[in-house]
Amino acid sequence: MNRSGFSFFLPVICALNCSVAELECRSEDPQCSPSIAPILLLGSCSQSSGQFISLAAEDGTVTDSPASTATGGGIVNIGDLAGTATTQFFLSFDITALQGGFLNSATVSVYQGGSNGSPASIVPFYVDHLDFGTLDNSDHGTAALTQGFFEINDVTPATFKTFDVTLQVQADLLAGRTRSQFRIRANGNADASSDTIALSTGDSGTNPPALSYNACLQ
């Protein structure tokens, strides 16, 4: 974590009666309410930037048929398997260090090193914001906090897939969560053959998933 050697007073806008749902709502959502009156808070903090690596003991995959969970292995294949089964990828980042600060921005980068079959036939791969806690078989179909907030359509290896998670991490901090957790899942099962992408996990010695942030911390 890199922290600048100065502190300053930062104006922080927080909506009156601010809620997690309001933080995560998108502009096209008719339930969004942008007219909530703001209040101005002042606090002293230091500008900081850094990365959190996905927790190897907490990230992994869940397959629906037969139901199974795996949290080991540096590379996982997700998408549709031969038959009707699908495998999904779960990420977990410890955000304890951001508690009490003001988040300016955050992104997650996941490395795709390879592919199998024709994963382009099952795009998009959706990214969901979750609070799955400890990974288990039920998380394959668990309800998302925000479903499909990002779509991965380019499944060309070897490339990083990067998506903005500022609103999702802000919502986790507001709710007092110590983890920001996400799921990457295929759009569906295209055929009887296996169509997957190979992603690096927190166990990977190179290119593990990373949450990069810029924040003003106390």
Buried (B, 14 or more C-beta within 10 A) or exposed (E): EEEEEEBEEBEBEBBEEBBBBBBBBEEEEEEBEEEBEEEEEEBEBBBBBBBBBBBBEBBBBBBBEEEEBEBEBBBBBBBBBEEEBBBBBBBBBBBEBBEEBBBBEBBBBBBBBEBBBBBBBBBBBBBBBBBBEEBEEEBBEBEBBBEBBBEBEEBEEEEEBBBEBBBBBBBBBBEEBEBBBBBBBBBEBBEEBBBBBBBBBBBBEEBBBBBBBBBBBE
